[in-house]
Amino acid sequence: MPFTQNQKSTLIALLQTKGWQLRDGTIWSPGGGLYLSDAHFNDWIPQDMREIFATRSARLEKCKSGPLEHASEENAQASWAAAQIIENETGS
């Protein structure tokens, strides 16, 4: 099941606390290298998003230098925000 409107709004609000910016309905990472559009929210569930970005973050962490440092942090932030939604809904 795709993100509900409430889940999407919550995820965007959480990412904005980390410096992400909402522009024309798309949320952009502070470095501009990562974004989440309606397609992401329509195709993924929070658990998928958490797993995808946690995996990317871990992979990028291994080659952390220069621009990849921001990419690792931004993927970790997206994973964190999705995990917050899951925890709020499951109580765990």
C-alpha positions in Angstrom: 0.0 0.0 0.0 1.5 3.4 -0.9 2.1 6.2 1.6 -1.1 7.7 2.9 -1.4 11.5 2.7 -0.8 11.7 6.4 2.4 9.5 6.2 3.6 11.7 3.3 3.0 14.9 5.2 4.7 13.5 8.3 7.8 12.3 6.3 8.1 15.7 4.6 7.8 17.6 7.9 10.4 15.3 9.5 12.9 15.8 6.6 12.3 19.6 6.7 13.6 19.5 10.3 16.9 18.2 8.8 17.1 21.1 6.2 15.3 19.4 3.3 13.2 21.8 1.1 9.8 21.4 -0.4 9.6 22.8 -3.9 6.7 22.2 -6.3 5.5 19.2 -4.3 8.9 17.5 -4.3 11.1 17.3 -1.2 14.8 18.0 -1.9 17.8 17.1 0.3 20.0 19.9 1.5 22.7 19.1 -1.0 20.2 18.7 -3.8 21.3 15.2 -4.8 18.3 13.4 -3.4 14.6 14.1 -3.9 11.3 12.4 -3.2 8.4 13.1 -5.6 4.8 11.9 -5.7 6.0 8.8 -7.7 8.1 7.7 -4.7 5.2 8.1 -2.3 2.8 6.3 -4.7 5.2 3.4 -5.4 6.8 2.7 -2.0 5.5 2.0 1.5 7.4 3.4 4.5 9.1 0.0 5.2 10.5 -0.1 1.6 11.7 3.5 1.9 13.4 2.8 5.2 15.2 -0.3 3.8 16.2 1.3 0.5 17.7 4.4 2.0 19.3 2.5 4.9 21.0 0.2 2.4 22.1 3.1 0.2 23.4 5.0 3.2 25.5 2.0 4.5 26.9 1.5 1.0 27.8 5.1 0.6 29.3 5.2 4.1 31.9 2.7 3.0 33.3 5.2 0.3 32.6 8.3 2.3 34.5 11.3 0.8 33.7 14.6 -0.8 30.2 14.6 -2.2 29.5 11.1 -1.1 29.5 12.2 2.5 26.4 14.3 1.9 24.8 11.5 -0.1 25.3 9.1 2.8 23.9 11.5 5.3 20.9 12.4 3.1 20.0 8.7 2.5 20.3 8.1 6.3 17.9 11.0 6.9 15.3 9.6 4.5 15.6 6.2 6.1 15.2 7.8 9.6 12.1 9.7 8.6 10.4 6.6 7.2 11.4 4.7 10.4 9.7 7.4 12.5 6.4 6.8 10.6 6.6 3.1 11.1 7.4 3.5 14.8 4.5 5.9 15.3 2.1 3.5 13.6 3.3 0.3 15.3 4.2 1.7 18.6 7.6 0.1 18.5 
